[in-house]
Amino acid sequence: MRKGWLINLALLIVIGLLVTVVVYTLEEDKPKETPPLSELKATDVKTIRIQKANQAEIVLKKDKQGFWQMITPFELPANSFHIDNLLRILSEQHYKALEIDTKKLEQLKLAPPLVSVKFDDFEVKFGDSVPMAQGQRYVFFNKKVHIILDRLYYNTLSHDALRLLFLSPLGNNPKISEIKTPKYHIALKDKKWTVVSGLSSDISADELSALIDNWKNASAYRIEPYTEVDTKHALSLPEIEFKFADNKPALHLKILSTTPDLVLARPDKGVQYTLPISQVEKLLR
């Protein structure tokens, strides 16, 4: 009996050693995880600069509330969805370094680059797409050429500055205190919305709150450069005025059209917003 017990113990020891060797071998063979493209954390970035060939530089800055603002070429709130897409490149792990002589950068459209993006002091330069490799692009950072997935370039960087603007004409989290349109005038008095003119005096508080929410949530499906009109015509265009509780300057929107879509313009910023026609009833009437 004792002999059999010793044999079983020996077998268990051998099996344990074999399992240890196999596990160690698998760990050694496991591909090492590529580190993030940059040690810079997305949450720490304060400024983003985008430079495209023959175009004005795009400058984005994070404000004290954590919202991104475009400083140039338009001075307007930025679209957080696209900014987050830009920032994801910092944690990107699907890239590969190439041993390419830097003298060949021009051939890869990296000198000068098609687009360069600078996150604070960390810069990534985007060049040509990789031949015979769909969905990949040459980039240059840390003094080396790399291949990276192309989704960032096509989703965000291949578009103009308007793509990066916030889709709401009122910006991020507007604290509206007064709205004056050609059809109605309402104002916040003693923390209660009051009809000044144009609406029935028996309109409910819930209906007024819904109207305010409609404005706060209004979202354009397209932003374009403002179409200039002659001065006489511009003066005759109906206008909407907004005032805000946080001492922000008053905002004026020109109504360019209500059919086939609702088009609201900010001549002072050089842009116009196109909203679905369904918004006319929700916002203006």
C-alpha positions, 0 to 999 in steps of 0.5 A: 500500500505504501509503495502504491501511495508513493507512486501516485505522489510521484505521478502527481508531482510529474503532472504538476511540473508538466502543467507548469512548463506548459503554462510558462510556454504559453505565456512566453508565446503569447504576443506582447501587448502593444503599448498605447500610441501615446502616454498622454491621457485623453482627459489631460489634453487641453488643446488640439491643433489640426493643420491640413494642406492649404487650409486654415489651422483648426484650433480646439480648446477645452474650457473650464467646464470641460466642454471643447470650443473651436477657437479658429476658423470658427469661434463656436462650441465643438462637437464632443463626439468627433473630438472624442474620436480624435482623442482615441488615437492616443490610446490606440494599440493597433499600429505597427512601426516600420523601418523606413528611411525618413528620406522617403517621407515625401513619397508617403505624403508625410513630408509635408503630411496630408494632415497633422494633429497636435495634442498639446505637445504630442504630434501625429502626422497623417500621410497616404493610405497603404497600397494593397492594404485596405483600411490602413494609413501611414502616420509619423510620430516619435520620429518613426513611420507607422501603419495605423487603422484608417478610421480616424482619418476618414471619419473626422480628419478628411472633412472640413472644420464645420464637421467639428462644430456642435450641432445645436445652434445654442451650444452646450448646456444653454441656460436660457432666460428669455426667448423672443421670436416673431411669434412669441416672447417668453421670459424666466421671472422669479424662476418661473417661465412667463408669457410676455406676448404671443402665447395664450396666458393659460398655457401650462408650465409643463408646455412652456418647459417642453418648449424650452427643452425643444430649444435646448435639444434642437440639433441640426443635421447639417452646418454650412458657411453662412450664405451672405445676403444683401444688407437690405434683405438681411435687415428684413429677415425675421430674427430670434433672440436668446438671453441667458442666465449665466451672463453670456452675451445674447444670441441672435439667429436669423430665420433664413427658411422654414421650408423645405427645412428650417434654416437658422443663421448666425451671421456673426459667426459665419455659419447656418444650421439646417434642421428638419422641417418638423422642428418648425412646429416645435420651436417657432409655433 
